[in-house]
Amino acid sequence: MNKIIKWFFTVLGSLVLIILVTALVIGVAFLNLSPQFGGTVSDQQKERYRITGHYEEGIFINDEEIVMEINCHSITAMLRETMNPDPNVAPDHNIEVEKINPQVLQNFSDTLTRITWLGHSSFLIETGGKRILLDPVFSKYAAPHHFFGRARFHREMPITISELSTIDAVIISHDHYDHLDYPSIVELKDKVSQFFVPLGVGNHLKRWEIGEDKISELDWWQEASYEDLKIILTPSRHMSGRGLTDQSATLWGSWIIQNEYTNIYFSGDGGYGKHFKEIGQKYGPFDVGLMECGQYNELWKDVHMMPEESVVAAMDVQAQLIIPIHWGSFALATHSWTDPIERITQEAQKMNMPIATPKIGEPVQLTAFPRTNYSKWWVSER
């Protein structure tokens, strides 16, 4: 009997070892062979990044320290919240979007500016006869695989990539999956004239067979131009990474888009910090601030603003109008899906800050007196 028991546990141990090794091999192969994880930074690039002043020991760093405690208490709290999120963390039905007629895009005036929120942090901006996409994510999941994420709240996008004609510029804030989406970039790449990305993010695009001549990589405070557009990368207080070993290997940031008709600020992701006032002093005032206000938690408040801080940040950059972003499509935190928009609108009203709350796909046209009396559409969607 002892021999049988010993044999049984020997065989069982061997099977467990085989399963673990197999899982490890599959995992490593998935990380290294799957194109959605993107490219890697070369040694030559690392040498160049060192002179930026915010690159140390192989990673980019923030101007202000971020605190994200990783200990038994924080991990336990995070697991508890993940297992027991707010009951309203996602809507219990499909969110209807406003559909965009592709023909309407063709007929828009060259002298006006129109901004259309596509959900989360994705935008279509039309200004001066140019079409610009910000952080275009058209996929159902903001993850390397659907196993790792919740589906977006709306089954349809306001417009499909196939319905879009030429795009002058695609601007990426950083390489997290809810901002840099591999399937969307691959489908878009032949329609796009130029990609503007923070340092290092171009490696992902090159792996996805986008020519180096179509990629403009910028450092914080660096300016670039595309015909009559000025495009500027400004700081944000965040991080980056698409795999297990590339955390903060690429830069992140916020963006400014300027021409003779308008001045737009796009916050990207990030916690509140002194950089907002610096941006406002150097490049403000802005006609509109596209301000992050969702996917927050006290455990990571240094890298994602609370909605009330988003209003303060908009005032710091001297935005004349807020359009809230980073909410309404994906549940990446544990708060109610409507909590961000309810809190930011309340704070904006308290601070007498104009705010536009369009439906996904509903355009905002910038004029001398932009419309701010949008319906609280999310209330009927609850």
BELURZI-V616282 format. One record per pair of residues at least 6 apart in sequence whose C-alpha atoms are under 6 Angstrom apart, sorted by sequence separation. I is the first residue (numbers start at 1). GAP is how many residues later the second one is. D is the distance in Angstrom with one decimal. If there is no record, write none. Layout:
I:GAP:D, I:GAP:D
//
This chain:
54:6:5.6, 55:6:5.8, 117:6:4.7, 125:6:5.7, 143:6:5.7, 224:6:5.9, 225:6:5.8, 241:6:4.4, 257:6:6.0, 54:7:5.2, 116:7:5.6, 125:7:5.0, 224:7:5.2, 240:7:5.7, 241:7:5.6, 257:7:5.1, 116:8:5.1, 124:8:5.8, 223:8:5.9, 240:8:4.5, 256:8:5.6, 296:8:5.4, 124:9:4.8, 223:9:4.4, 239:9:5.3, 256:9:4.7, 115:10:4.6, 123:10:5.6, 141:10:5.1, 222:10:5.9, 255:10:6.0, 114:11:5.9, 123:11:5.0, 140:11:5.6, 222:11:5.8, 255:11:5.1, 114:12:5.1, 122:12:5.3, 140:12:5.5, 221:12:5.5, 254:12:5.7, 113:13:5.5, 122:13:4.9, 220:13:5.2, 221:13:5.0, 254:13:4.6, 113:14:4.3, 122:14:4.9, 220:14:4.8, 254:14:5.0, 293:14:4.7, 112:15:5.9, 220:15:5.5, 356:16:4.7, 111:17:5.3, 236:17:4.6, 293:17:5.9, 355:17:5.8, 357:17:5.7, 110:18:4.6, 199:18:5.2, 235:18:4.8, 236:18:5.6, 110:19:4.2, 198:19:5.3, 199:19:5.5, 234:19:5.7, 235:19:5.7, 194:20:4.8, 195:20:4.9, 196:20:4.9, 197:20:5.0, 198:20:5.0, 199:20:5.8, 234:20:5.1, 233:21:5.9, 234:21:5.7, 233:22:4.7, 264:22:5.6, 232:23:5.6, 263:23:5.1, 264:23:6.0, 167:24:5.8, 168:24:5.7, 169:24:6.0, 171:24:6.0, 232:24:5.0, 263:24:5.5, 264:24:5.4, 265:24:4.8, 266:24:4.8, 267:24:5.3, 166:25:4.8, 167:25:4.7, 168:25:5.0, 169:25:4.9, 170:25:4.8, 171:25:4.8, 172:25:5.1, 231:25:5.7, 169:26:5.6, 231:26:4.9, 230:27:5.9, 230:28:5.1, 229:29:5.8, 229:30:5.1, 289:30:5.3, 271:31:4.5, 288:31:5.3, 238:32:4.6, 271:32:4.0, 286:32:6.0, 287:32:5.9, 288:32:5.6, 294:32:5.2, 237:33:4.5, 270:33:4.5, 271:33:4.3, 272:33:5.6, 285:33:4.6, 286:33:4.5, 287:33:5.2, 288:33:4.6, 289:33:5.0, 290:33:4.9, 291:33:5.1, 292:33:4.8, 294:33:5.1, 307:33:5.9, 321:33:5.0, 322:33:4.6, 323:33:5.3, 143:34:5.4, 236:34:5.4, 237:34:5.3, 270:34:4.7, 271:34:4.5, 284:34:5.6, 285:34:5.8, 288:34:5.8, 290:34:6.0, 291:34:5.6, 292:34:5.3, 321:34:5.4, 142:35:5.2, 131:36:5.3, 132:36:5.9, 134:36:5.9, 142:36:4.7, 307:36:5.9, 308:36:5.8, 131:37:5.4, 132:37:4.8, 133:37:4.8, 134:37:4.9, 135:37:4.9, 276:37:5.9, 280:37:3.6, 295:37:5.6, 307:37:4.8, 132:38:5.7, 279:38:5.8, 280:38:5.5, 295:38:4.7, 277:39:4.7, 308:39:5.8, 276:40:5.5, 277:40:5.5, 276:41:5.3, 135:44:4.8, 137:44:5.4, 138:46:5.7, 294:46:5.2, 293:47:5.8, 201:49:5.9, 200:50:4.6, 199:51:6.0, 199:52:5.2, 198:53:5.3, 198:54:5.9, 95:58:5.8, 100:58:5.5, 94:59:5.9, 95:59:4.7, 99:59:4.4, 100:59:5.6, 94:60:5.3, 98:60:5.8, 97:61:6.0, 175:65:5.9, 238:65:4.7, 176:66:6.0, 237:66:5.8, 174:78:4.6, 173:79:5.8, 173:80:5.4, 173:95:5.3, 36:146:5.4, 39:164:4.8, 39:165:4.4, 38:166:4.1, 39:168:5.5, 62:175:5.9, 153:176:5.0, 152:177:5.0, 152:178:4.9, 60:188:5.5, 59:189:5.2, 59:190:4.9, 158:203:5.0, 121:204:5.3, 37:205:5.7, 120:205:5.6, 121:205:4.9, 120:206:4.2, 120:207:4.9, 120:208:5.9, 120:209:5.3, 119:210:5.6, 68:232:5.8, 66:236:5.4, 119:241:5.5, 118:242:5.4, 117:243:5.5, 118:243:5.5, 117:244:5.6, 116:245:5.8, 89:246:5.6, 89:247:4.2, 90:247:5.4, 116:247:4.4, 86:248:5.9, 88:248:4.8, 89:248:4.9, 115:248:5.6, 85:249:4.7, 86:249:5.5, 115:249:5.1, 86:250:5.5, 114:250:5.7, 114:251:4.3, 113:252:5.9, 113:253:5.6, 97:263:5.2, 98:263:4.5, 97:264:5.9, 98:264:5.7
//
